[in-house]
Every structure is written in C-alpha cells, then in structure tokens.
Amino acid sequence: MKIGNFLSEVKTEMTHVAFPTKRQAILFTVLVVVLSVFVAIYLGLFDYIFKLGVERLLNI
C-alpha cells in the first residue's frame, strides 16, 4: 500500500468519526476524575483496614 493511498483512506474514514461536543468532553472528563478519586479512596481504605488486620494477626 502506498503512503498516498493510505492517507486518502485515513481522510475518508475520519469523515465517519463522531467527535464529542465540548460539553460532553468536559462532562466525561469530570466523571473520570470523580470516579478515579472514589476508587482511590475505596482502595486506600481497604488497604488500611487490611493492614490493621494483618498487624493484629501478627501481634497475637
């Protein structure tokens, strides 16, 4: 495949792509950040509780 043919096909395929609106992009970005913080807090809390359990188990 020649590079010119490849670029032509890329240009054709890019006309079929539906890009998000600015509002959608901002909304999805905020959603990802909020969910990431929630998961980080959840995992951190689970890790802390697990650490306390292991420490108590090893001290007994």
N, C-alpha and C positions, 0 to 999 in steps of 0.2 A: 504494500500500500504506500502510495506516495504521500509526502507530507501535505501537499496542497489538497489532495483528496480528503485526507484525514481532517484538516482544518475546516473544509467545506462541510463535512458531516457533523463536526462539532457545532458549527454555526447553526445547522439545521436542527439538531437536537436541542440546542439552547432555546429555540423558539417554543418548545413544548414544556419547558420548565416553568412551574408556577412559584414565583418567589413570594415570601410572606410580606405583608404590609409592614410599615414601620411600627404600627401599634401592636401587631401580632409578634413581631420580633422582640419588642420591649417586654410584652406580657410573658412570652416564653422564657426570656432571659431571667426575669424576676422569679418566675416559677421554679426554674432550675436552681437559682441561688437559694431560695427559701427551702426547697426540698433537700438541697445539699447540707444546709445548716441543720435542719431537722435530723437527718440521718447521722451527721457528725455528733450531735448531742446524744442521740439514742445510742450509738455505738460507744461513745465515751462513757456514758452512764453504765452501760452493760459491762464494759471493761473494768470500770471502777468497782462495781459490785462483785464481779468475778475475782478481781484481785483481793478484795477483802475476804472473800470466801476461801481462797487458797491460803492466804496468810493465817486465818483462823484454823484451817485444817492442819497446816504445818506446825503451828504452835501448840496443838493439843497433844 
